[in-house]
């Protein structure tokens, strides 16, 4: 086991560990993963001279100490491991599952991060042990396995995948180069060929995980979908009691924000079975930050608020549409599709940052409706015929303008209930009473009725429950939210923007005015620009968001992975099949020569085969000179002697070159080939794929 090959296989493991960067961030991984690889190398070098049989135990102990010192430092006492350190390592064996239940990048908590250096340690141990017991490329398998596990979390794509492939290609080069090879004679084609092999292999993996540009596969999709959920009381069920006379003035929470806020959301619901509104999207642990969906094509601004909870029971936390970070909450959870926040332990105070789309009314009106938004067009079960017969949009195509028109239709045709006794319920019976029988309704009937009519007209919509935000702050700068501010509203999916809130209830009943520059203010501007429904013109084609020019920052182009794969595969096949085939054809042509040309062909064949095996060949070299240069290759002298004798008889004896002389020369070539077949398989493979001898005479 050479030092170069040890470094190569450990570098492969290091690359695999760093491939978890999209999950935790490279800044949180390079130290623990690098420390494990480094101590493995140091222990391996020490055990090369002393106690080699104890190497596996020393690697494990040193690697665990490195993990404790770099990841689990808080469990130590004066830098020494404790029982807490051992327990934390034990918990690390299952932390891979906890990571799958978190948004990414995940919080760099030690109990989550620890499984990556543990996996790296196992791979390092296997790699150095295989390097002593198997061919060099076999020792690379543990590193490739770590890369594979990281790709199950989130598959690399674009230039990241190309860099990984290139790095693995260089490692293959370092492993295949024989220890006794003159490094000054390594031709550039060796590195090129090895990189091509790695690129094709990685291309196969990427092609399977990300076929032709589709969303990369992630094991999180499987794990989170099967995670058991807990049925909790929905804020929608509590809406009626909050706005009742007895508790409507109770304080729910207070907040202080950097910018005006229109509303605070608690839960988004998109499944309706005719009786209940629910959602089946899984909750994940909130990571270090939550990025907007890749479908968002507009820029965003970041806003912040500090929230103080008062009379708010249950796990639901007031939040915003695009939450980014949550601080001050123990193990916060988020449902990313609905932007719902919750925590098992209710905090007294927490800080929230979120992203707000930067759009104007004109952009909204020109944007299309996103029919692929999750849950936006979920099936409506057993729609009453009377509700299905309502035609508020007169067959107009689904656009944001028609979504506004539907909102206006509900404002004009339905009344908001007032008084001490308010209607409740949101199932088909209650919606029929509200939509068909023309009975007044509360915000829950307006919101549920809007979502039902929107979906019947092809507009993706969902129901959201939360609180309206007050427009004026208290003397201390905080805004106070009461039970009377509890509210329900619909959201529609806008292409390139995401979910956008609407309010089909009457403005007078809501008791709320818009704040300049807020989402409600932008929506009001769009409402003013929408003509009556009969004058709305259907677009000639389904409207699409103009995604160019919305973000001034340049993003690198995505490499065409399918083209890269096909070209790499073609080069690989041309190299693996073409070079040996050309050498075989050349050998046949040399054998078919007659007279002295056949002997010269045998001499050229012997020279090219030895040159491919690394024997230095110079101009003017005789057969005996070549035999001297190849003296380190065993059993080659006999074959070269036969070739030398045939060359002397054919070129220097003055007599004719008989078939017996040609046969002697090619018999010497045959003996030489037999001797070279005894060399290691890696040397024979390299010789068969060597390119330079194809261009010799």
RACOR-V721263 format. One line per field, one symbol per residue. phi: phi as a letter, one per 30 degrees, with the letter a starting at -180 (. if undefined). A space follows every 10 residues. Layout:
BEGIN
phi = ???
END
This chain:
BEGIN
phi = .ddddddddd dddedddddd eddcjedccd dddddddddd ddddddddcb hddceedddd dddddddddc ccedccbhic dbdddddddd dddcdddddd cbdcddddde dcdddddddd dddddddddd ddbbeedddd eeddddeddd dddaddbidd dddddddddd deeddddddc ddddcddedd ddddddeddd dddddddddb dhideedbdd dddddcddcc dbddeddcdd ddcdddbdcd dcababbdbe cdabccacbb cbcjbbcbbc dddbddddac ddddddccdb ccbbbcccdb cbdiddcebb dbdcbbbjcd hdbbcddchc caadcdddaa cbcbccdcbb dddddddccd dcdeidcddc dhdeeddddd bdchidddbd dddddddded ddcbccdbjd ccdbjbdeed dddddcdicd bcdddddddd ddddddcicd bbcbcabdcd dbddddjccc ccedddabbc bcccdicjdb dbbddddddd ibcdceiddd ddddddedcd deedcdcddd bedbdddcid bdddcddddd dddedddddd ddddddcddd dddddddddd dddbiddddd dddddddddd ddcjddbbdi dddddddddc ddcdicdddd dddddddddd cbdicdcded dddddddddd ddddddddde ddddddddcd cdddcdd
END
